[in-house]
């Protein structure tokens, strides 16, 4: 429950201020190991978490058991990811089921929680239902909710939509009560502005599949901010790099300090 004398809305606002200083954030999700492992870069989670703290990362997203482990270490605020599926799930491998409660996440040391919905999936209805349930808990307890909102299902209806479903996914997240949303890059500033202008909450851009064009990725991040985005929620690009802390610092320079992509990328060469 919220602290005595502090409303749930006040508690949530205070927590969001820690996660999004100046309204922007560099969030690094490290929940990938639950879906697939072994995975390069996630072998020594404790050292990785501490190094991200030294890189001024604003939040780390992780599954609840990892949050418990991280909470005893010095590092960034933690967002407990409450949904999961694995590559072994067959036809339900994209069905993100809920594996914890908001109250439990708080007791493990989380500042916020997150949940994923795959728009267009045959399991979309179940994921929306779970989002609604977790959103109610967050509202009652004053806990920020990150919606990982992806348009990636086989039933997507995207004809004539330059965002390929991303704008609808983000809009759905806001209307279901999310305080922050993460979604994929839409390919251009013009189309991403359609995404960000449709909601009054922060939109973080995902990094997508791992690739080696660091300057190109930082340029995408810069463009997302110019189009109204609030920063990044980017994991694989960072933790699979040979120097995750340096990569995170480059992201921080672009998002929080306004450094140009080329200058930020120079530090990684």
Residue pairs with C-beta under 8 A, 6 or more apart in sequence:
1 141
2 8
2 10
2 11
2 141
2 142
3 11
6 14
6 142
7 142
8 139
8 140
8 141
8 142
9 142
10 142
11 141
11 142
11 143
12 138
12 142
12 143
12 144
12 179
15 111
15 112
15 142
15 143
15 144
16 112
16 144
16 179
16 180
18 77
18 111
19 25
19 27
19 58
19 59
19 77
19 79
19 111
19 112
19 144
19 180
20 58
20 180
20 202
20 230
20 231
21 58
21 256
22 256
23 202
23 230
24 58
24 202
24 225
24 230
24 231
24 255
24 256
25 58
25 59
25 180
25 202
25 204
25 230
25 231
25 232
25 233
25 255
26 56
26 57
26 58
26 59
26 231
26 232
26 234
26 248
26 251
26 252
26 255
26 256
27 57
27 58
27 59
27 60
27 61
27 79
27 146
27 182
27 204
27 231
27 232
27 233
27 234
28 52
28 57
28 59
28 60
28 61
28 76
28 233
28 234
28 235
28 238
28 239
28 248
29 60
29 61
29 62
29 81
29 233
29 234
29 235
30 42
30 45
30 48
30 49
30 60
30 61
30 62
30 66
30 235
30 239
31 61
31 62
31 63
31 66
31 81
31 84
31 235
32 39
32 42
32 235
32 236
32 239
33 39
33 42
33 45
33 63
34 63
34 84
34 86
35 84
35 85
35 86
35 87
36 86
36 87
39 240
40 240
41 48
41 239
41 240
41 241
41 244
42 48
42 239
45 66
45 69
45 70
46 69
46 70
46 73
48 239
48 244
49 60
49 70
49 73
49 75
49 76
50 73
50 74
50 75
51 244
51 245
51 248
52 60
52 75
52 76
52 238
52 244
52 245
52 248
53 74
53 75
53 76
54 245
55 244
55 245
55 246
55 248
55 249
55 252
56 248
56 249
56 252
56 256
57 76
57 248
57 252
58 76
58 77
58 231
58 256
59 76
59 77
59 78
59 79
59 111
59 112
60 70
60 75
60 76
60 77
60 78
60 79
61 78
61 79
61 80
61 81
61 114
61 146
61 233
61 235
62 70
62 78
62 79
62 80
62 81
63 80
63 81
63 84
63 99
64 80
64 81
64 82
64 99
64 100
64 104
64 105
64 108
64 110
67 78
67 80
67 105
67 108
67 109
67 110
68 108
68 109
70 78
70 109
71 78
71 108
71 109
71 110
77 111
77 112
78 109
78 110
78 111
79 110
79 111
79 112
79 113
79 114
79 146
80 100
80 105
80 108
80 110
80 112
80 113
80 114
81 113
81 114
81 115
81 116
81 148
82 98
82 99
82 100
82 101
82 102
82 105
82 113
82 114
82 115
82 134
83 96
83 97
83 98
83 99
83 114
83 115
83 116
83 127
83 130
84 96
84 97
84 99
85 92
85 93
85 94
85 95
85 96
85 97
86 93
87 93
89 95
91 122
92 123
94 118
94 121
94 123
94 152
94 153
95 121
95 123
95 126
95 127
96 115
96 116
96 117
96 118
96 127
96 130
97 130
98 115
98 130
98 133
98 134
101 137
102 113
102 134
102 137
102 138
102 141
102 143
103 137
103 141
105 113
105 143
106 141
106 143
110 143
111 143
111 144
112 143
112 144
112 145
112 146
112 179
112 180
113 134
113 138
113 143
113 144
113 145
113 146
114 145
114 146
114 147
114 148
114 182
115 130
115 131
115 134
115 145
115 146
115 147
115 148
116 127
116 147
116 148
116 149
116 150
117 124
117 127
117 128
117 131
117 147
117 148
117 149
117 150
117 169
117 172
117 173
118 124
118 127
118 150
118 152
118 153
119 149
119 150
119 151
119 152
119 153
119 156
119 165
119 168
119 169
119 172
120 151
120 152
120 153
120 154
120 155
120 156
120 157
120 165
121 127
121 152
121 153
121 154
121 155
122 153
122 154
122 155
124 153
124 155
128 172
128 176
131 147
131 173
131 176
131 177
131 178
132 176
132 177
134 145
135 145
135 176
135 177
135 178
136 177
137 143
138 144
138 145
138 177
138 179
139 177
144 179
144 180
145 177
145 178
145 179
145 180
146 178
146 179
146 180
146 181
146 182
146 204
146 233
147 173
147 174
147 176
147 178
147 180
147 181
147 182
148 181
148 182
148 183
148 233
149 166
149 169
149 170
149 172
149 173
149 178
149 181
149 182
149 183
150 169
150 183
150 184
150 206
151 158
151 163
151 164
151 165
151 166
151 168
151 169
151 183
151 184
152 165
152 184
156 164
156 165
157 165
158 164
158 165
161 167
161 168
162 186
162 188
162 190
162 191
162 194
163 186
163 191
163 192
163 194
163 195
164 186
166 183
166 184
166 186
166 191
166 192
166 195
167 186
167 194
167 195
167 198
169 181
169 183
170 181
170 183
170 195
170 196
170 198
170 199
170 203
171 198
171 199
173 181
173 199
174 181
174 198
174 199
174 200
174 201
178 201
179 201
179 202
180 201
180 202
180 203
180 204
180 230
181 199
181 201
181 202
181 203
181 204
182 203
182 204
182 205
182 206
182 233
183 195
183 203
183 204
183 205
183 206
184 205
184 206
184 208
185 192
185 205
185 206
185 208
185 220
185 224
186 192
186 194
186 195
188 223
189 223
189 224
189 226
189 227
190 227
192 205
192 223
192 224
192 227
192 228
192 229
193 227
193 228
195 203
195 227
196 203
196 227
196 228
196 229
197 228
202 229
202 230
202 231
203 228
203 229
203 230
204 229
204 230
204 231
204 232
204 233
205 220
205 221
205 224
205 229
205 231
205 232
205 233
205 234
206 232
206 233
206 234
207 217
207 232
207 234
207 235
207 236
207 237
207 238
208 236
208 237
209 236
210 236
210 237
210 240
211 217
211 237
214 247
214 250
214 265
214 268
215 261
215 262
215 265
217 237
218 250
218 251
218 254
218 261
218 264
218 265
219 261
221 231
221 232
221 251
221 254
221 255
221 261
222 254
222 260
222 261
224 232
225 231
225 254
225 255
231 255
231 256
232 251
232 255
234 251
237 247
238 244
238 247
238 248
238 251
241 247
241 268
243 268
246 267
246 268
247 268
249 267
250 264
250 265
250 267
250 268
251 264
253 259
253 263
253 264
253 267
254 260
254 261
254 264
